[in-house]
């Protein structure tokens, strides 16, 4: 992190607290096209990113760029409708600043969602995948540089980056609801170009089940900050890299993820009702 990160974090947090006394315990990050699952939040405050001091503003398609504060199924929550990506040109610590802000506001658990391509040929399209682990192929780490011990350990352990209890809970919720939830490993890439077919075959070979351009840096930061993490990928396109691989467009991916957003909302509601979140 750059030396001024703690100052920027404090300014952003103070800017939000000046507008609301909300104290969320659960943070929700909506990926590309997935903002509709945040519509169930009984919103007490809606703050555009551009109105928060030192808060980066997302420019990616399907990312509204708003912080929602309120309640979901009676639980105080904060929702990030839009995230930052490395391909937009942001520094890694800009990308994860919102995660640390959520932690500073009181969030102990983080649910991250994303749009992804299906590397695993056994996955249907569209599909929903619970993230069991990830492979960081971005070439970036948000913790590089000076570490502030007040934020977390210098060398955080990531062997359980995605909380095993939350993973089991979402799998159980899916079974109870009759939802076809797959489980796998998410490969995070830099972007913005979609992967070559050879890259997709390579990522499958090293254990990836889905691929996208987000999430991994945020999950590193959340673990550094001591948060429990649940990850969900909306498999929006086939990305096996096989001989029948077809080109994809962002518009197609956004449309596919929007169709899955309701299922994510249903799963999260079930987990909240059962006390698992």
C-alpha positions in Angstrom: 0.0 0.0 0.0 1.1 3.5 -0.6 2.1 5.5 2.5 -1.0 7.8 2.3 -3.5 4.9 2.3 -4.4 5.1 6.0 -5.1 8.9 5.6 -7.3 8.2 2.5 -9.1 5.4 4.4 -9.8 7.7 7.3 -11.1 10.5 5.1 -13.4 8.2 3.2 -14.8 6.7 6.4 -15.3 10.1 8.1 -17.1 11.3 4.9 -19.6 8.5 5.2 -20.1 8.8 8.9 -20.8 12.5 8.5 -23.9 11.5 6.5 -25.2 8.4 8.3 -24.9 6.7 11.7 -25.3 3.3 10.1 -23.2 0.5 11.6 -23.3 -2.4 9.1 -22.0 -5.8 10.1 -22.3 -7.4 6.6 -20.8 -6.1 3.4 -22.1 -7.1 -0.1 -20.2 -6.4 -3.3 -22.2 -6.6 -6.5 -20.3 -7.6 -9.6 -21.0 -6.8 -13.3 -24.7 -6.9 -13.9 -25.4 -8.2 -10.4 -26.6 -5.0 -8.7 -30.3 -6.1 -8.8 -29.6 -8.5 -5.8 -29.0 -5.3 -3.7 -32.5 -4.1 -4.5 -33.9 -6.0 -1.5 -31.9 -3.8 0.9 -34.2 -1.4 2.9 -32.0 1.5 2.1 -31.4 4.2 4.8 -28.7 6.0 2.8 -27.5 5.9 -0.8 -24.2 7.6 -1.4 -22.6 7.9 -4.9 -19.0 7.1 -4.8 -18.1 10.5 -6.2 -19.5 12.1 -3.0 -17.3 10.2 -0.7 -13.9 11.8 0.0 -10.9 9.9 -1.6 -13.3 7.1 -2.8 -12.5 5.9 -6.4 -15.4 6.0 -8.9 -16.0 2.8 -10.9 -16.2 3.3 -14.7 -16.9 -0.3 -15.8 -20.2 -1.3 -17.6 -22.9 -2.6 -15.2 -21.4 -0.8 -12.1 -23.6 2.0 -10.7 -21.0 3.3 -8.3 -23.1 3.7 -5.2 -22.8 2.7 -1.5 -26.0 1.5 0.0 -26.5 1.4 3.7 -29.6 -0.1 5.4 -31.0 -3.5 6.4 -31.5 -6.8 4.7 -33.8 -9.3 6.4 -33.3 -7.3 9.6 -29.5 -7.4 9.4 -27.5 -4.1 9.1 -25.7 -4.2 5.8 -23.6 -2.1 3.4 -23.8 -2.8 -0.3 -21.2 -1.7 -2.9 -23.1 -1.3 -6.2 -20.1 -1.4 -8.4 -16.4 -2.2 -7.9 -13.0 -1.1 -9.2 -10.9 -3.1 -11.6 -7.2 -3.1 -12.4 -8.0 -2.7 -16.1 -9.5 0.7 -15.4 -6.1 1.9 -14.4 -6.6 2.0 -10.7 -3.7 1.4 -8.3 -4.2 -1.9 -6.3 -4.8 0.0 -3.0 -7.6 2.1 -4.8 -9.3 -1.2 -5.8 -9.4 -2.4 -2.2 -10.1 0.9 -0.4 -13.9 0.2 -0.4 -13.2 -3.1 1.4 -11.3 -1.4 4.2 -14.0 1.3 4.4 -16.6 -1.5 5.0 -14.4 -2.9 7.7 -14.0 0.5 9.3 -17.7 1.0 9.3 -18.2 -2.3 11.2 -18.5 -5.1 8.6 -17.2 -8.4 9.9 -18.3 -10.5 6.9 -17.9 -9.8 3.2 -19.9 -11.4 0.3 -18.2 -10.8 -3.0 -20.0 -11.6 -6.3 -18.7 -11.4 -9.9 -19.4 -12.2 -13.5 -17.2 -15.0 -14.7 -16.5 -17.2 -17.7 -16.8 -21.0 -17.2 -13.5 -22.7 -17.7 -14.9 -26.0 -16.4 -16.7 -27.7 -19.4 -19.1 -29.5 -16.9 -20.6 -26.1 -15.9 -23.8 -25.1 -17.7 -24.2 -21.5 -18.9 -25.6 -19.6 -17.2 -24.7 -21.1 -13.8 -23.9 -20.1 -10.2 -20.6 -21.1 -8.6 -19.6 -20.8 -4.9 -15.9 -19.9 -4.8 -13.8 -22.4 -2.7 -10.5 -20.8 -3.5 -8.8 -18.5 -6.1 -5.7 -18.2 -8.2 -4.4 -14.6 -8.5 -3.1 -14.1 -12.0 -3.3 -10.3 -12.0 0.3 -9.9 -11.2 -0.8 -7.5 -8.4 -1.1 -7.6 -4.7 -2.8 -4.7 -2.8 -0.6 -5.4 0.3 2.7 -4.6 -1.5 4.4 -1.6 0.1 4.3 -0.3 3.7 2.0 -2.2 6.0 -0.1 -0.4 8.7 -0.4 -2.9 11.6 -3.7 -1.2 12.6 -5.1 -2.7 9.3 -3.8 -6.2 9.5 -0.8 -8.5 9.6 2.2 -8.0 7.4 2.0 -11.6 6.2 -1.7 -12.7 6.3 -2.4 -16.4 5.7 -4.6 -17.1 2.7 -4.9 -20.8 2.9 -8.6 -20.3 3.9 -9.3 -17.2 2.0 -12.9 -18.1 1.6 -14.5 -19.1 4.9 -15.2 -22.8 5.0 -18.2 -22.4 7.3 -19.8 -19.9 4.9 -19.1 -22.1 2.0 -20.8 -25.1 3.6 -23.7 -22.8 4.6 -24.3 -21.5 1.1 -24.1 -25.1 -0.3 -26.7 -26.1 2.3 -28.9 -23.2 1.5 -28.8 -24.1 -2.2 -29.7 -27.7 -1.5 -32.7 -26.6 0.6 -33.9 -24.3 -2.1 -33.3 -26.7 -5.0 -30.7 -24.4 -6.6 -28.0 -25.9 -8.8 -24.9 -24.4 -7.1 -21.5 -25.5 -8.4 -18.3 -25.1 -6.4 -14.9 -24.3 -7.8 -11.8 -22.2 -8.1 -11.9 -18.7 -9.5 -9.0 -17.4 -11.6 -8.6 -13.7 -11.4 -7.0 -11.9 -14.4 -6.0 -8.3 -15.1 -8.1 -7.6 -18.2 -9.6 -5.8 -20.0 -9.1 -8.2 -22.9 -11.0 -11.4 -22.6 -8.6 -14.4 -22.4 -7.1 -16.2 -25.3 -8.2 -19.7 -25.9 -4.7 -20.9 -24.9 -4.9 -18.9 -21.7 -8.2 -20.5 -20.8 -6.9 -24.0 -21.4 -3.9 -23.1 -19.2 -6.1 -21.8 -16.4 -8.2 -25.0 -16.5 -5.0 -27.1 -16.4 -3.8 -25.4 -13.2 -7.1 -25.8 -11.4 -9.4 -23.0 -12.4 -13.1 -23.5 -12.9 -14.1 -19.9 -13.7 -12.3 -16.8 -14.8 -12.9 -13.1 -14.3 -11.2 -9.7 -13.9 -12.0 -8.9 -10.3 -12.5 -10.2 -6.7 -9.0 -11.6 -5.9 -7.5 -8.4 -4.7 -10.6 -7.6 -2.6 -10.5 -11.0 -1.0 -6.8 -10.6 -0.2 -7.6 -7.2 1.5 -10.7 -8.7 3.3 -8.5 -11.4 4.8 -5.8 -8.9 5.7 -8.5 -6.9 7.6 -9.8 -10.0 9.4 -13.1 -10.4 7.6 -14.9 -13.7 6.8 -15.4 -14.0 3.0 -18.1 -15.7 0.9 -17.6 -15.6 -2.9 -20.2 -16.3 -5.6 -19.5 -16.3 -9.4 -22.2 -15.9 -12.0 -21.0 -18.0 -14.9 -22.1 -15.9 -17.8 -20.3 -17.4 -20.8 -18.4 -20.6 -21.8 -14.7 -20.0 -21.6 -13.2 -23.5 -22.1 -10.9 -22.4 -24.9 -11.9 -25.5 -27.0 -12.2 -25.7 -30.8 -15.8 -24.6 -30.6 -15.0 -21.5 -28.5 -17.2 -18.6 -29.6 -16.4 -14.8 -29.2 -18.2 -13.0 -26.3 -19.3 -9.4 -25.8 -19.6 -7.5 -22.5 -23.3 -6.8 -23.4 -24.0 -10.6 -23.5 -22.2 -11.1 -20.2 -24.1 -8.4 -18.4 -27.4 -9.7 -19.7 -26.5 -13.2 -18.5 -25.5 -12.1 -15.1 -28.6 -10.0 -14.6 -30.6 -13.2 -15.0 -28.7 -14.8 -12.2 -28.8 -11.9 -9.7 -32.2 -13.0 -8.3 -30.8 -16.4 -7.4 -27.9 -14.8 -5.5 -30.4 -12.7 -3.6 -32.5 -15.7 -2.8 -29.4 -17.6 -1.4 -28.3 -14.6 0.7 -31.8 -14.2 2.1 -31.9 -17.8 3.1 -28.6 -17.6 4.8 -29.6 -14.5 6.7 -32.9 -16.1 7.8 -31.0 -19.1 9.1 -28.4 -17.1 10.9 -25.5 -18.2 8.7 -24.7 -14.6 7.6 
